[in-house]
Amino acid sequence: MAPTKSPRNKIVTPKTPNKKNGASPVRASPAADHSTPSFAASGPAAAMANYALAQEDEIEALKAIYMDDYEEVETKGAWSKTSDRAFKLSLKASSNPEINALLSVRFTATYPKTIPLLALESTHGLRTKSKKDIENLIQTRPKELLGEVMIFEVATQIQEILEDAVADRQEDEAVPSLEEERAVHEAAAEELARKQEEEKMKQREEDEAEQQRILKEMVDLELSRRKEQKRQNRPVTATPVSMISELEKLPMTLIRRGPVTTVYALIHDSTQLAIKRARVKAENHLSRVKKLVEEFDQSMEELKRIKNENIITILDFKIDRAPDENGGPSFVKLADAGSQEWLHNAIYAARGTEKAESARKTDIWDLGIIFLQMLFGVDTPQKYSSPGAVMEDVEMSTPLVEMRSCAIGTLIACSNSLAFNK
């Protein structure tokens, strides 16, 4: 709280002498100031004495009121040996001492008849509006209080402005500032934008998942359609369970018995079929034979999936243990050719010998055999012991002789190369 206001003091000069107090009358000065008649009634020396006394009394009162907040400042006139009285008051808001102002005061020689020199030296914690209010106060209020001691009155009103500044600050702390409101709005806008972006991403992911689902359904539908179409185009509609076992019950005719397989012919639903049967005795190298049989099984599964009008279709195959052996040998039953190589490998492994690995030259040899079979019949390899015997025995035209010579020359070269490699 601001210090309690003291009563306003008017400077009163000694009374003018008259008959009652025994002094001779003195005529008033013609230059008397009607606004301050008490000063006009005295002479210049008495008036100056009264000004000094009034200033001294006010300073003493201010020292008693403000104590440590009062600071004396010595000043000296430029043209006289006397000095004007000057001091500083540190004015603080009682509710918050951090809000304060420093008031500089300098009395003129004729104060309080004339206005003192007041200045706001510094402030702390005040806004521009409060500073302007204080500066306006020290400019206008002394003119209203002219002729009276006024420093305490001015200081009290400055402290009231400081208290108002404290109240304004408390209100500002209770109400968010524009910067804080803007920060809150920006944070809310960013959060809203983030949520909208998340919603967009989620919607995008859902759309992509839906597209993938639709595409998968379309692919599955197309695969099912193709599978059904292939099933309808098959010449024989066989049940997936043990087709070999069902076919073995039908009458079969022996076609050919080779070193590895025996071929039978039969008719099923007006369709001609061939069954190849092979017997593999695993007397030695049991692990090797077992591995080759497993490879045969995998290869046959892959061959069953190949469907082409230019390739003989493998309908089914089966691997069983021989009924006349006790758990040892196995034989393979299949519904068509195309896998002789695995059977030959298994037979050779069971006999303890290894068949030559397939290479480019063996492929050429096989091609030559097929070419001779196309020219002279399927039984050509059985009728002739060598390609040279074919050339000596068969008569043909000159172009055919040239073609035959080329094919048989290739076979002889391959035969010699294979023999040399062996």
DAQUI-V614771 format. One record per helix or strand. SS is the DSSP state (H for helix, E for strand). FROM is the first residue (numbers start at 0). TO is the last residue. If there is no record, write none. Layout:
ss:from:to
SS:FROM:TO
SS:FROM:TO
//
This chain:
ss:from:to
E:9:9
H:33:39
H:43:68
E:69:73
E:84:92
E:95:105
E:116:123
H:127:143
E:147:147
H:150:173
H:177:232
H:242:246
E:252:256
E:260:267
E:270:279
H:285:303
E:316:320
E:329:333
H:339:350
H:359:375
H:379:382
H:386:392
H:397:420
//
